[in-house]
Amino acid sequence: MNIYFKLTNIISDMRTAMSRIRKNVGMNKLLRIVSFNPGCMPIGSAMTTAVFLVLFMGTLQLCAQQMPEVYIAPKLSVPVEIDGEAEHLWDAIPFTKDFTDIEGDKVPRYQTRMKMAWDDQYLYFYAELQEPHVWGTLHQRDTIIFYNNDFEIFIDPDGDTHNYMEFEMNALNTVWDLWLVKPYRAGGPIIDNWDIKGLKTAVSVQGTINDPGDVDKGWTLEVAMPWSALLESDPTGKIPVDRFYRINFSRVNWDHEIDGKKYSRKKDENGKYLREYNWVWSPQGVINMHEPEHWGYVYFSENPENDKDVTPDVDEVLKRKLYELWRKQHRLHRGKQQETPETIAIEGKTMQAHVVDHKAGWYLWVESPFSQKTMIIDQDGKYTENK
């Protein structure tokens, strides 16, 4: 396993554990316990270890950059029945980690987790969303579904941050699918009339939807996306066997209010809607799902037992660092300031990053010492590489 991904996954687990401790115990109280009564916990206990590790989190961050999550999606020998419930074939497939806050520093109010699988026809998703009040008001396809509580899928097959797909659905099984030629930061455009032909979706509610008279457990969903639609954005035109896609998932959740039996988004004293919660699989670090370079890595395996330790190669670490420089250069160019030469250091190797201005804009590039590829990000954030 790539050491950067392994170490940053450990850090991610630690962050989640410490966030839960802060929520349930309180960090100040916890630190007082450790400081004034260290004998209260045996050395080597999970709690003691977590506390001391979090104290050194800053040092660990110097050793490893936070990398996106990785998931190994297995191939199925039989198709999934899309009914919104977890039939037996899902039992052997692991869940993702619980979703976290979009910035990666808070534990959400309700648990969200999901699974993925695939066969020669479809890419499958199953998700569980805890929710004591399952509600929905939007019935029209391709309306703005995130005005309800929803579940969202983002897919960028070739990882260039352009020509990617967004999918949303609510607890009424109303969907919105769209194609983004560019991220919003680069000016779009959005193709809202694009549909995933052959799409299958279903929802199962563990409770009673739109009934404030009871407490629900939540809702589950299943989605089957045909490869014939997804491959429209894959330059290879082939199912990604033994390859990675960049994918992320988001759950939008709103505080609500009830008028009689009608649910709606809650407003403040000035009549404005309260801000939504954004819970994701792989943290974005910013409140913006449309920075695809932060999305997770999904590997499509025919032999998941053999591939359980598969991680993206070190060029992906270099690519992530290059995007850090790109964001800095983007700010400088927007302010019409002079660019600053930068270097990147990974695994004992130092690389010079170059900024090139031209009549149509600018781009940033570096040559990888690991693969000898020239890695390029243009002014719109689109990634390309040349061997």
Residue pairs with C-beta under 8 A, 6 or more apart in sequence:
1 309
1 310
1 311
2 311
2 312
2 313
2 314
2 317
3 64
4 64
4 65
4 67
4 314
4 317
5 67
5 70
5 311
5 312
6 311
7 60
7 63
7 64
8 64
8 65
8 66
8 67
9 67
9 69
9 70
11 57
11 60
11 61
11 64
11 66
12 66
12 69
12 97
12 104
12 283
13 97
14 50
14 53
14 54
14 57
15 57
15 104
15 105
16 97
16 98
16 100
16 107
17 50
18 27
18 50
18 54
19 100
19 105
19 106
19 107
20 107
21 27
21 30
21 47
21 50
22 30
23 107
30 51
31 51
33 40
33 41
34 41
34 48
34 51
41 47
41 48
42 48
53 60
65 317
65 320
65 321
66 104
66 283
66 285
67 316
67 317
67 320
68 248
68 282
68 294
68 295
68 296
68 297
69 96
69 97
69 281
69 282
69 296
69 297
70 296
70 297
70 298
70 299
70 310
70 311
70 312
71 96
71 116
71 281
71 296
71 297
71 298
71 299
72 298
72 299
72 301
72 304
72 307
72 308
72 310
73 116
73 117
73 118
73 123
73 298
73 299
73 300
73 301
73 304
74 93
74 117
74 118
74 301
74 304
75 117
75 118
75 119
75 241
75 300
75 301
75 302
76 89
76 117
76 118
76 119
76 124
77 119
78 89
78 119
79 119
79 121
79 122
80 87
80 89
80 90
80 117
80 122
80 124
80 126
80 222
80 224
81 87
82 200
82 201
82 202
82 222
82 223
82 224
83 202
83 204
83 222
84 173
84 202
84 203
84 204
84 219
84 220
84 221
84 222
85 204
85 220
85 222
86 126
86 128
86 220
89 117
90 115
90 117
90 126
93 115
93 116
93 117
94 115
95 113
95 114
95 115
95 128
96 113
96 114
96 115
96 249
96 281
97 113
97 281
98 108
98 111
98 112
98 113
99 108
99 111
99 112
99 113
99 249
99 251
99 279
99 280
99 281
100 106
100 107
100 108
100 279
100 280
100 283
101 107
101 108
101 277
101 278
101 279
101 280
101 283
102 250
102 278
102 279
102 280
102 283
102 284
102 286
102 287
102 288
102 289
103 283
103 284
103 285
103 286
103 287
104 283
104 284
104 285
108 251
108 253
108 277
108 279
109 253
109 277
110 129
110 130
110 131
110 132
110 218
110 253
111 128
111 129
111 130
112 127
112 128
112 129
112 130
112 151
112 251
112 279
113 127
113 128
114 125
114 126
114 127
114 128
114 249
114 281
115 125
115 126
115 127
116 123
116 124
116 125
116 126
116 298
117 124
118 124
118 239
118 300
120 227
120 239
121 226
121 227
122 200
122 224
122 225
122 226
122 227
123 224
123 225
123 227
123 230
124 222
124 223
124 224
124 225
125 153
125 221
125 222
125 223
125 224
125 225
126 220
126 221
126 222
127 151
127 220
127 221
127 249
128 218
128 220
129 149
129 151
129 218
129 219
129 220
129 221
129 251
130 217
130 218
131 149
131 171
131 216
131 217
131 218
131 219
131 253
132 215
132 216
132 217
132 218
133 212
133 215
133 216
133 256
133 263
134 149
134 171
134 205
134 206
134 207
134 208
134 209
134 210
134 216
134 218
134 219
135 148
135 149
135 171
135 209
135 210
135 256
135 263
136 148
136 149
136 170
136 171
136 172
136 174
136 209
136 210
136 263
137 148
137 172
137 263
137 264
138 144
138 145
138 147
138 148
138 170
138 172
138 174
139 172
139 174
140 174
141 174
141 175
141 176
142 175
142 176
142 177
142 178
142 192
142 193
142 195
143 174
143 176
144 176
145 168
145 169
145 170
145 174
145 175
145 176
146 152
146 168
146 252
146 276
147 265
148 170
148 171
148 172
148 254
149 170
149 171
149 251
149 252
149 253
149 254
150 168
150 169
150 170
150 251
150 252
151 168
151 169
151 170
151 221
151 249
151 250
151 251
152 166
152 167
152 168
152 249
152 250
152 251
152 252
152 289
153 165
153 166
153 167
153 168
153 223
153 247
153 248
153 249
154 164
154 165
154 166
154 167
154 247
154 248
154 249
154 250
154 289
154 292
154 295
155 164
155 165
155 167
155 230
155 233
155 245
155 246
155 247
156 162
156 163
156 164
156 165
156 233
156 245
156 246
156 247
156 292
156 295
157 164
157 230
157 231
157 233
157 234
157 235
157 240
157 245
157 246
158 233
158 234
158 235
159 244
159 245
159 246
159 292
159 383
160 382
160 383
160 384
161 183
161 291
161 292
161 293
161 381
161 382
161 383
162 180
162 181
162 182
162 183
162 186
162 380
162 381
162 382
163 179
163 180
163 181
163 233
164 179
164 180
164 233
164 292
165 177
165 178
165 179
165 180
165 196
165 230
165 233
166 176
166 177
166 178
166 179
166 180
167 175
167 176
167 177
167 196
167 223
167 225
168 175
168 176
168 177
169 175
169 176
169 201
169 203
169 221
169 223
171 203
171 205
171 209
171 219
172 203
172 209
173 201
173 202
173 203
173 221
175 199
175 201
177 194
177 195
177 196
177 199
178 190
178 191
178 192
178 194
179 190
179 191
179 194
179 233
180 188
180 190
180 191
180 290
181 188
181 189
181 190
181 191
182 188
182 189
182 380
182 381
182 382
183 290
183 291
183 292
183 381
184 290
185 290
185 291
185 381
186 380
186 381
186 382
187 380
196 225
196 226
196 229
196 230
197 226
197 228
197 229
198 226
198 228
198 229
199 223
199 224
199 225
199 226
199 229
200 222
200 223
200 224
201 221
201 222
201 223
201 224
202 221
202 222
203 219
203 220
203 221
204 219
204 220
204 221
205 216
205 218
205 219
206 216
206 217
206 218
206 219
206 220
207 214
207 215
207 216
207 217
207 218
207 219
208 214
208 216
209 216
209 219
210 261
210 262
210 263
211 261
212 258
212 261
212 263
213 261
227 239
231 237
231 238
231 239
234 240
239 300
240 300
241 300
241 302
242 299
242 300
242 301
242 302
242 307
243 299
243 300
244 297
244 298
244 299
244 300
244 312
245 297
245 298
245 300
246 292
246 295
246 296
246 297
246 298
247 295
247 296
247 297
247 298
248 280
248 281
248 282
248 284
248 289
248 292
248 294
248 295
248 296
249 280
249 281
250 278
250 279
250 280
250 281
250 289
251 278
251 279
251 280
252 276
252 277
252 278
253 276
253 277
253 279
254 265
254 266
254 273
254 274
254 276
254 277
255 265
255 266
255 274
256 263
256 264
256 265
256 266
257 263
257 264
257 265
257 266
257 267
258 264
265 273
265 274
266 273
266 274
267 273
267 274
268 274
278 287
278 289
280 289
281 296
282 294
282 295
282 296
283 294
284 291
284 294
285 294
286 294
293 319
293 320
293 323
293 381
293 383
297 311
297 312
297 316
299 307
299 310
301 307
301 310
313 370
313 371
314 346
314 347
314 370
315 368
315 370
315 371
315 373
315 375
317 346
318 344
318 346
318 351
318 366
318 368
318 370
318 375
319 375
319 383
321 344
321 346
322 344
322 353
322 364
322 366
322 375
322 377
323 377
323 381
325 342
325 344
325 353
325 364
326 364
326 377
326 381
328 340
328 342
329 339
329 355
329 362
329 364
330 379
330 381
332 338
332 339
332 340
333 339
333 362
333 379
339 355
339 357
339 362
341 352
341 353
341 354
341 355
342 352
342 353
343 350
343 351
343 352
343 353
344 350
344 351
344 353
344 366
345 351
347 370
349 369
349 370
351 366
351 367
351 368
351 369
352 366
353 364
353 365
353 366
354 364
354 365
354 366
355 362
355 363
355 364
356 362
356 363
356 364
356 365
361 378
361 379
361 380
362 378
362 379
363 376
363 377
363 378
363 379
364 376
364 377
364 378
365 374
365 375
365 376
365 377
366 374
366 375
367 373
367 374
367 375
368 374
368 375
371 387
372 387
373 385
373 386
373 387
374 385
374 386
374 387
375 383
375 385
376 383
376 384
376 385
376 386
377 383
378 384
